[in-house]
Amino acid sequence: MSQYIRDDNFVRVSESSTLTVSDTLPLGTYLLKFDAERQQFYLKRMEDFVTHGKIYGEHRLIVERIISTFMSRENRNTGVLLSGVKGSGKTLTAKMISMELATRYQYPTIVVNQGFNTALLAAFLHTVDVPCMILFDEFDKVYSYKEDESATQSGLLDILDGVFSSRKLFILSCNNAALLNPYFFSRPGRIFYRYRYGGLSESIVEQYCNDHLLYPDWKREIMQLSALVQDLTFDILQAVVEETNRYNESPRSFMGNMNVSYSLDGIYDVQLYNKEGRLLGSYKKRDISFGHRGWSISLPRTQENIALTKVKGAFLRDDEEDDEVYGYYTPELSDLSAVSRNGTLELSLNGGTLLAVLSRSVTHTLNYETLISMCNG
């Protein structure tokens, strides 16, 4: 038997016997969609979020704090910004929050992954009169910073400022916080928490290797090389451990061929030593990368340094018309002799006749971590 569902002047004919009408939004996870013909939003049920395997890091602590704060702020919305590169843990945190809200409080989740007219979106969200979580996924890509477009970040600010009939937890994930409207920041009334997701910590890398690496002899090398990945994600770590388990060979022998960028940002002091350990020269180098960017190296034109240019396979050359010997060197992962988690590297160069020690220069950028260390000092 067909059923006729009237909505204002629209009638939909359905043969479904599962049609239900409820005074509240049923528990579940929904994807927000828009009917262009009727100019109306609707919710499409999607699979609920799930997580797999062991949860590493501080995700559970972050989730607990966000939920506790949200539940304690009666009659108010709470905004949370999760920023960081893909694979760094933002989506995992959002999934865990959604799952916990559903389990503990039977709150549904609405996922927004398209750029909608923010005026229409605000009107629709006002009609959702139940507490729920609203997840804006990768909204820095979906919502524009250009004011001449309808799906704008400033329009999203208006939504966060809005007064709703029931409180809502707004979770915004973004890959690049530099692309955000500055009015998102320093306004806890809009965004109460901001969590920045970066590379995995040394302790997480070690835990993961202990749990999954079949050949423990390679753990130290994986941990050293992981320090060279600016934003080490679980995707990268899993791939490296998987490849090591598959072939039982040195990660250094294959990591250069993996689809991973190895670099450390910042200014580095480079010191060159001979194999006896005597300092030959020093200079500064901005950013450290491997396999695709050459470094210009120069040394005073002394008899000892001239002798280094005559070593078989040496990259150094003697310019007799200049006061220096020079070289153009592209460092490879295979040149690494030591790596520390603070970014200090040792490279064996020039056929082993030179040792380059690269250490990060002191910067004067005052970030939150620097401020805290100064206060504790």
C-alpha atoms as one frame of an Amber mdcrd trajectory, in Angstrom:
protein
   0.000   0.000   0.000   1.374   3.385  -0.953   1.757   6.181   1.568   1.355
   9.847   0.688   3.613  12.201   2.611   2.660  15.848   2.436   5.139  18.583
   3.250   3.572  21.995   2.683   2.595  21.963  -1.018   4.742  18.945  -1.849
   3.482  15.372  -1.770   5.824  12.363  -1.913   4.502   8.911  -2.724   6.207
   6.044  -0.940   5.595   2.302  -0.752   7.788   2.006   2.306   6.187   0.584
   5.421   9.006   1.899   7.613   7.888   5.519   7.574   7.943   6.989  11.063
   7.284  10.424  12.447   9.129  11.531  15.553   9.208  14.597  17.765  12.986
  14.304  18.017  15.836  13.506  15.671  16.466   9.761  15.976  19.888   8.762
  17.237  22.333   8.273  14.377  24.915   9.880  12.115  23.583  11.999   9.265
  25.040  13.628   6.172  23.601  17.056   5.399  22.250  17.284   1.840  20.432
  19.966  -0.133  17.511  19.538  -2.532  18.176  22.221  -5.144  14.735  21.880
  -6.744  12.846  22.400  -3.506  15.536  24.630  -1.979  15.469  22.592   1.210
  17.980  20.778   3.358  17.510  17.179   4.393  19.464  14.616   6.385  20.614
  11.329   4.911  21.432   8.556   7.356  25.006   7.274   7.034  26.963   4.583
   8.827  27.861   5.476  12.362  31.500   6.169  13.085  33.708   3.346  14.326
  37.365   3.126  15.329  39.721   0.217  14.806  42.651  -1.051  16.799  44.573
   0.527  19.634  44.220   4.266  20.196  47.617   5.942  20.638  48.376   9.371
  22.032  46.134  11.727  23.978  42.929  11.354  21.953  40.923   9.969  24.875
  41.988  12.823  27.160  41.042  15.390  24.506  37.678  13.723  23.901  36.860
  13.587  27.608  37.670  17.253  28.112  35.648  18.436  25.118  32.588  16.423
  26.127  32.825  17.440  29.776  33.062  21.132  28.865  30.240  20.890  26.315
  27.887  19.196  28.780  28.658  21.717  31.520  27.875  24.755  29.345  24.087
  24.761  29.618  22.131  26.661  26.972  25.323  27.530  25.102  26.998  26.216
  21.990  30.624  25.070  22.066  33.019  25.347  19.134  36.158  23.234  18.743
  38.814  23.658  16.056  40.973  20.648  15.143  43.833  21.741  12.874  46.703
  19.810  11.330  47.818  17.823   8.305  45.864  14.879   6.923  46.364  11.691
   8.894  47.464  13.475  12.057  44.465  12.388  14.155  41.797  15.083  13.670
  39.243  12.714  12.156  39.903  10.085  14.813  39.201  12.623  17.557  35.976
  13.753  15.853  34.809  10.159  15.434  35.479   9.366  19.089  33.527  12.441
  20.245  30.564  11.446  18.064  30.627   7.869  19.349  30.819   8.936  23.001
  27.983  11.474  22.672  25.815   8.799  21.074  26.614   6.165  23.699  26.349
   8.344  26.799  23.693  10.889  25.892  22.011   9.581  22.720  23.051  12.742
  20.841  23.072  12.454  17.033  25.781  13.798  14.727  25.299  15.842  11.554
  28.218  15.886   9.090  28.672  18.899   6.790  31.185  18.219   4.014  29.838
  20.521   1.286  29.842  24.270   0.876  26.291  25.474   1.498  24.872  28.969
   1.509  25.531  29.878   5.115  22.362  31.963   5.492  20.228  28.979   4.482
  22.375  26.671   6.580  21.907  28.811   9.676  18.142  28.788   9.183  18.117
  24.998   8.879  20.262  24.445  11.968  17.842  26.590  13.947  15.098  24.099
  13.092  17.126  21.223  14.568  15.866  21.637  18.114  17.764  18.771  19.773
  21.276  18.749  21.256  23.679  17.320  18.707  27.179  17.458  17.271  27.735
  19.341  13.994  30.937  18.252  12.226  32.345  20.566   9.528  34.871  18.328
   7.796  37.847  20.082   6.117  35.929  23.335   6.217  38.999  25.392   5.224
  38.682  23.780   1.775  34.887  23.730   1.621  34.149  27.238   2.925  35.745
  30.170   1.177  37.479  33.179   2.714  36.173  35.270  -0.236  33.287  37.487
   0.799  31.679  37.473  -2.659  30.689  33.806  -2.347  27.700  32.343  -0.511
  29.557  29.546   1.322  31.884  31.808   3.278  33.868  31.439   6.451  32.436
  34.710   7.744  28.974  33.213   7.328  30.119  30.317   9.451  31.178  32.803
  12.115  27.593  34.051  12.183  26.380  30.493  12.754  28.780  30.008  15.647
  27.571  33.298  17.125  23.935  32.299  16.745  21.501  31.458  19.523  19.883
  28.048  19.070  16.905  26.456  20.767  19.186  23.642  21.927  22.904  23.555
  22.484  25.168  22.189  19.817  28.767  21.060  19.710  30.436  22.419  16.571
  33.565  20.480  15.548  35.570  22.110  12.752  38.462  20.221  11.196  40.963
  21.966   8.946  44.280  21.090   7.339  45.763  24.584   7.126  44.870  27.086
   9.845  46.611  29.835   7.839  43.658  29.750   5.429  41.143  30.627   8.123
  39.441  33.909   8.792  41.376  35.573  11.654  38.111  36.209  13.500  37.997
  32.522  14.350  40.877  33.046  16.754  40.970  34.550  20.247  37.183  34.335
  20.460  36.278  31.518  22.921  32.623  32.433  22.480  32.927  31.012  18.973
  35.794  28.526  19.223  36.294  27.441  22.830  39.123  24.972  22.174  41.746
  24.755  19.483  43.779  21.569  19.234  46.812  21.537  16.931  47.788  18.165
  15.510  51.378  17.712  14.411  53.816  14.861  14.029  53.752  11.822  16.272
  55.794  12.045  19.439  58.807   9.858  20.100  56.896   7.859  22.724  54.055
   7.069  20.289  56.522   5.962  17.596  58.205   3.691  20.121  54.880   2.253
  21.349  53.748   1.535  17.817  57.038  -0.179  16.950  56.822  -2.270  20.118
  53.296  -3.365  19.155  53.741  -3.993  15.422  57.398  -4.268  14.372  58.348
  -7.898  13.728  62.091  -7.224  13.670  62.997  -5.105  16.739  66.565  -4.578
  15.516  65.235  -1.917  13.138  63.307   0.056  15.780  66.122   2.490  16.602
  66.590   3.312  12.916  62.861   3.899  12.366  62.765   6.221  15.351  65.790
   8.145  14.068  64.410   8.551  10.563  60.962   9.490  11.859  62.558  12.618
  13.318  63.191  13.810   9.744  59.526  13.801   8.763  58.143  17.232   9.534
  54.615  15.980  10.253  54.910  12.257  10.877  51.424  10.715  10.674  50.156
   7.236  11.452  49.785   6.651   7.713  53.515   7.157   7.221  54.557   5.220
  10.325  52.303   2.283   9.413  53.735   2.189   5.890  57.345   2.179   7.127
  56.712  -0.565   9.708  54.788  -2.595   7.115  57.663  -2.385   4.622  60.225
  -3.278   7.288  58.167  -6.309   8.316  57.758  -7.372   4.701  61.445  -7.385
   3.758  63.355  -7.376   7.071  65.774  -4.789   5.758  67.152  -1.464   6.935
  64.470   1.270   6.689  67.208   3.600   5.524  67.572   1.484   2.379  63.987
   2.026   1.209  62.580   5.126   2.919  64.151   7.359   0.292  61.931   5.697
  -2.309  58.697   5.989  -0.338  56.199   8.740  -1.050  57.310  10.762   1.970
  59.019  14.142   2.275  61.967  14.210   4.620  62.722  17.694   5.854  63.089
  19.880   8.907  62.081  23.532   8.750  64.078  26.321  10.318  67.612  27.669
  10.305  70.426  25.224  11.032  74.040  25.726  12.050  76.197  23.471   9.892
  79.668  22.534  11.126  82.097  20.556   8.970  84.743  18.358  10.588  87.512
  16.224   9.123  87.686  12.551  10.042  90.030  13.384  12.908  87.349  15.602
  14.407  88.897  19.017  13.682  86.492  21.832  12.733  87.073  22.975   9.154
  84.311  25.537   8.744  80.755  26.473   9.604  77.811  28.264   8.042  74.018
  28.522   8.307  71.487  26.575   6.207  67.755  27.259   5.989  65.598  24.122
   5.986  66.901  20.587   5.690  65.711  18.260   2.943  66.942  15.056   1.351
  67.177  13.710  -2.154  65.953  16.679  -4.188  67.527  19.933  -3.045  71.230
  20.681  -3.363  73.319  22.475  -0.755  76.125  24.855  -1.611  79.139  24.174
   0.600  82.344  26.164   0.767  85.533  25.959   2.847  88.575  28.207   3.170
  91.204  27.370   0.538  93.796  25.849   2.862  96.235  23.077   1.987  94.212
  20.594   4.028  90.968  21.523   2.302  92.593  21.444  -1.130  93.655  17.880
  -0.305  90.008  16.999   0.385  89.133  17.929  -3.198  91.496  15.253  -4.483
  89.757  12.391  -2.650  88.283   9.867  -5.096  84.562  10.537  -5.461  84.722
  13.817  -3.550  82.131  16.453  -4.355  84.451  19.302  -3.324  86.233  21.194
  -6.098  89.152  23.603  -6.021  88.585  26.962  -7.641  92.137  28.237  -8.024
  90.872  31.726  -8.825  88.982  31.973  -5.547  89.891  31.852  -1.876  87.620
  28.843  -1.308  87.075  25.254  -2.252  83.442  24.548  -2.947  80.878  21.852
  -3.675  77.230  21.335  -4.564  75.861  18.472  -2.576  72.480  16.709  -2.545
  72.165  14.880   0.785  70.615  11.407   0.822  69.176   9.395   3.679  72.028
   6.939   3.250  74.469   9.690   4.329  72.950   9.897   7.812  75.160   8.601
  10.574  73.086   9.845  13.525  69.795  11.631  14.184  68.381  13.006  17.422
  64.777  13.924  18.173  65.723  17.595  18.701  66.643  17.836  15.020  70.430
  17.499  15.294  71.830  15.424  12.419  75.215  13.985  11.555  76.046  13.295
   7.911  79.015  11.435   6.511  80.131  13.384   3.430  82.818  13.404   0.794
  83.512   9.692   0.866  83.703   9.699   4.650  86.359  12.409   4.805  83.928
  14.968   6.234  81.399  14.914   9.036  78.628  17.507   8.910  76.825  18.266
  12.175  73.582  20.168  11.701  71.867  21.667  14.733  68.805  23.909  14.870
  69.595  27.567  15.503  67.865  29.348  18.364  64.858  31.255  17.069  63.092
  34.201  18.648  59.561  33.126  17.744  57.524  33.077  20.932  54.957  30.299
  20.770  52.867  28.839  23.567  55.344  26.069  24.374  58.219  28.572  24.560
  56.185  30.818  26.832  55.381  27.957  29.215  59.025  26.836  29.348  60.089
  30.410  30.124  57.553  30.619  32.952  58.647  27.273  34.368  62.286  28.253
  34.072
